[in-house]
Amino acid sequence: MQLQGIELRYVLTMYLSQNGPATIVELIDALDRYGFCVRGRPSKAVSDALRWEIGRHRVRRLGRGMYAPAYIPHATEYRIINRVRTTAQLSR
């Protein structure tokens, strides 16, 4: 299933929240393992999605190509989890 927009951002944010810091390459590999893909150049799509989440203070950049989870309010986390579950069910 091809991810874009909010679905891509939420899947990446949830992955970082559950697994800790990761590089762009690790995030792309994780998307592939879970059966997701992105349009265009994967590294650019992932970094663009994470830049949006950095602006919302849910993800932080540790260095070039390295990202980590930041604080996510409970209501937002609940919404992210539900959206990712729905996305995963639709991809089956």
C-alpha positions in Angstrom: 0.0 0.0 0.0 1.3 3.4 -0.9 1.4 5.9 2.0 1.4 9.7 1.7 0.3 12.6 3.8 -1.1 12.1 7.2 -0.9 8.3 7.0 2.8 8.4 6.3 3.5 10.9 9.0 1.5 8.9 11.6 3.1 5.6 10.7 6.6 7.1 11.0 5.8 8.9 14.2 4.3 5.7 15.8 7.3 3.7 14.6 9.7 6.1 16.3 7.6 6.3 19.4 7.7 2.5 19.8 11.2 1.8 18.6 13.2 4.8 19.5 15.8 6.7 17.4 16.2 5.6 13.8 17.8 6.7 10.5 16.0 7.4 7.3 17.2 4.1 5.9 15.9 2.2 8.9 12.5 3.9 8.6 12.3 3.1 4.9 13.2 -0.5 5.6 10.5 -0.6 8.3 7.9 0.7 5.9 8.9 -2.0 3.4 8.7 -4.7 6.1 5.2 -3.7 7.0 4.2 -3.7 3.3 4.1 0.1 2.8 5.7 2.1 0.1 5.9 5.8 -0.8 5.6 7.8 -4.0 8.8 9.2 -5.5 12.2 9.1 -3.8 11.6 7.3 -0.4 14.3 9.3 1.5 12.8 12.6 0.5 9.2 11.5 1.2 10.2 10.3 4.7 12.3 13.3 5.5 9.5 15.7 4.3 7.0 13.8 6.5 9.2 13.9 9.5 9.9 17.7 9.0 6.1 18.2 9.4 6.2 16.2 12.7 9.2 18.1 13.9 7.2 21.3 13.5 4.5 19.8 15.7 7.1 18.8 18.3 6.3 15.1 18.0 9.6 14.1 16.5 13.1 15.6 17.0 16.1 15.6 14.7 19.2 14.2 16.3 21.5 14.9 13.3 21.7 14.4 9.6 19.3 11.6 8.7 18.7 10.6 12.4 15.3 11.1 14.1 13.9 10.3 17.6 10.5 10.5 19.2 9.5 13.5 21.3 6.6 14.1 23.6 3.2 13.2 22.2 0.1 14.2 24.2 -2.1 11.2 25.1 -5.1 12.4 22.9 -2.8 12.8 19.9 -1.1 9.4 20.5 -4.6 7.8 20.7 -5.6 9.4 17.4 -2.3 8.3 15.8 -2.6 4.7 17.0 -6.2 4.5 15.7 -5.3 6.0 12.3 -2.3 3.6 11.9 -4.5 0.6 12.8 -7.1 1.6 10.2 -4.3 2.1 7.6 -2.8 -1.3 8.4 -6.2 -3.0 8.1 -6.9 -1.4 4.7 -3.5 -2.6 3.4 -4.3 -6.2 4.0 
